């Protein structure tokens, strides 16, 4: 069965790859009202999802902060660049010397900014790691003050540029491994975990049941 109590409002931001779109599709499939904020990609908008397109990390930050006030759950799947040029060149930079130096400044941390809001939604982020997945993901969850972190090892046919992925999901008093599978199925499994923790952390009287199809 597929049931949801309206309105359960999801906001997801995404920059590249397919996992973000799979998460947005899974939430919409479950009956949630979903807003997807996406960087430049060629992927089609999932059915039932409201999409906002942005180009830069600053654009994504502004769009998220505007939309998040009416959001129950925020899922950040985007691998937003940590830095940007301090002074963008208005024209092509000509090759004039063997070396060149660029001054970079930090982009705003979208996930941490949402988690720090006075009336923050339930926040879930992703941690793409190449080593020490457990410790790095736990450190990121605590440093950003988020409710949940979904860690995944990138490379070796997983994560970016792959149709499959695996997640190790952490929250304050628990964790669960979601083994390698297709990203659509994995997104449904992740949404089930988020729904469970959202209900517990917010002590909701209403019952939210996500589509359990392919979640086993």
C-alpha positions in Angstrom: 0.0 0.0 0.0 1.0 3.6 -0.3 -0.2 6.1 2.2 0.8 9.6 3.4 -0.7 12.2 5.6 -0.6 15.6 3.8 1.2 17.8 3.9 4.6 16.2 4.4 6.9 18.6 2.7 10.3 17.5 1.4 13.0 19.8 0.1 16.0 18.2 -1.6 19.0 19.8 -3.2 21.1 18.1 -5.7 24.1 19.0 -8.0 25.0 16.0 -10.1 24.5 12.3 -10.6 21.2 10.4 -10.1 20.9 9.8 -6.4 19.3 13.2 -5.6 16.7 12.7 -8.3 16.0 9.2 -7.1 15.5 10.5 -3.5 13.1 13.2 -4.8 11.2 10.6 -6.8 10.9 8.2 -3.9 9.5 11.0 -1.7 6.9 12.0 -4.3 6.1 8.4 -4.9 5.3 8.1 -1.2 2.8 10.9 -1.4 4.9 13.8 -0.1 4.9 17.3 -1.5 8.5 17.6 -2.9 10.6 20.5 -4.0 13.8 19.6 -5.8 16.5 22.3 -6.2 18.9 21.2 -8.9 22.1 22.3 -10.5 22.6 22.0 -14.3 21.8 18.4 -15.3 20.2 16.6 -18.2 18.0 14.5 -16.0 14.2 14.6 -16.3 12.2 16.0 -13.4 10.5 13.1 -11.5 6.7 13.0 -11.7 4.9 15.1 -9.1 8.1 17.0 -8.1 8.4 20.8 -8.2 11.8 21.7 -9.6 13.9 24.8 -9.1 17.0 25.1 -11.4 20.1 26.9 -10.2 23.6 27.3 -11.6 26.0 28.3 -8.7 26.5 27.2 -5.1 25.4 30.7 -4.1 22.2 30.3 -6.2 21.5 27.0 -4.5 22.0 28.4 -1.0 19.6 31.3 -1.7 17.0 29.0 -3.2 17.2 26.5 -0.3 17.0 29.2 2.4 13.9 30.7 0.7 12.1 27.4 0.3 13.1 25.7 3.6 10.7 27.7 5.8 7.8 25.7 4.6 9.6 22.3 4.8 9.2 19.4 7.2 12.2 17.4 6.0 15.3 18.6 4.2 17.5 16.1 2.4 20.8 17.4 1.0 22.3 15.1 -1.6 24.3 17.8 -3.4 28.0 17.7 -3.6 28.4 21.5 -3.6 31.9 22.8 -4.2 33.5 24.0 -1.0 35.2 27.0 -2.7 34.6 29.4 -5.5 36.9 32.0 -7.2 37.1 35.2 -5.1 37.0 37.3 -8.3 35.5 35.5 -11.3 37.1 36.4 -14.6 34.7 38.2 -16.9 36.5 36.8 -20.0 38.7 33.8 -20.9 41.9 33.7 -18.9 44.7 33.7 -21.5 47.7 31.5 -21.3 50.5 33.9 -20.4 52.7 32.0 -18.0 53.6 28.5 -16.9 51.8 29.0 -13.5 48.7 30.8 -12.3 47.3 31.4 -8.9 43.7 31.7 -8.1 42.2 33.1 -4.8 39.4 31.0 -3.5 36.7 31.8 -0.9 34.4 29.3 0.9 30.9 28.7 -0.3 28.2 28.7 2.3 27.5 25.4 4.0 23.9 24.8 3.0 23.3 21.7 5.1 24.8 23.3 8.3 22.9 26.5 7.7 19.6 24.7 7.4 20.3 22.6 10.5 21.2 25.8 12.5 17.8 27.5 11.8 15.8 28.2 14.9 12.9 26.1 13.7 14.9 23.7 11.5 13.3 20.9 9.6 14.5 17.3 10.0 17.8 17.4 8.2 19.5 14.6 6.4 22.8 14.9 4.5 25.1 12.7 2.4 28.8 12.1 3.0 30.8 10.8 0.1 34.0 9.2 1.4 37.0 7.4 0.1 38.3 6.2 3.5 37.3 6.0 7.2 33.6 6.1 6.3 32.3 5.5 9.8 34.4 8.1 11.6 34.2 10.7 8.9 30.5 10.4 8.6 29.9 10.6 12.3 32.2 13.6 12.6 30.3 15.3 9.8 26.9 14.6 11.4 28.0 16.2 14.7 29.9 19.1 13.1 27.0 20.1 11.0 24.4 19.4 13.7 22.1 17.3 11.4 19.7 14.6 12.3 21.0 12.0 9.9 24.0 11.3 7.6 24.0 8.8 4.8 27.6 7.8 4.0 28.7 6.2 0.9 32.1 5.1 -0.4 32.8 6.5 -3.9 34.8 4.8 -6.5 35.0 1.1 -7.6 31.8 1.3 -9.5 29.8 2.9 -6.7 28.4 6.4 -6.0 29.2 8.9 -8.8 28.7 7.8 -12.4 27.1 4.6 -11.4 23.6 3.2 -11.4 24.3 1.5 -8.0 25.2 2.7 -4.6 25.4 1.5 -1.0 24.8 3.6 2.2 25.8 3.5 5.8 23.2 5.7 7.6 23.8 7.2 11.0 21.6 9.1 13.4 22.0 10.0 17.1 21.2 6.6 18.6 21.5 4.2 15.8 22.8 3.2 12.4 21.9 0.9 9.5 23.7 -0.4 6.5 21.9 -0.4 3.2 23.7 -2.8 0.9 24.6 -2.3 -2.7 21.6 -2.0 -4.9 20.1 0.2 -7.6 19.7 3.9 -6.7 15.9 3.9 -7.1 15.5 1.0 -4.6 18.2 2.5 -2.3 16.3 5.8 -2.3 13.1 4.1 -1.2 15.0 2.3 1.6 16.6 5.6 2.8 13.2 7.3 2.8 11.8 4.6 5.0 14.6 5.3 7.5 14.1 9.0 7.4 10.3 8.6 7.9 11.0 6.5 11.0 13.4 8.9 12.6 11.3 11.9 11.6 8.4 10.5 13.5 10.5 9.7 16.6 12.3 13.0 16.7 9.3 15.2 16.2 6.8 13.0 18.2 4.3 13.3 15.4 0.7 12.2 16.2 0.0 11.7 12.5 1.3 8.5 10.9 3.4 8.7 7.9 3.8 5.5 5.9 6.2 5.4 3.0 5.9 3.1 0.0 7.5 -0.1 1.1 7.8 -1.4 -2.4 11.2 -2.9 -3.1 12.4 -1.8 0.3 13.3 -5.3 1.7 
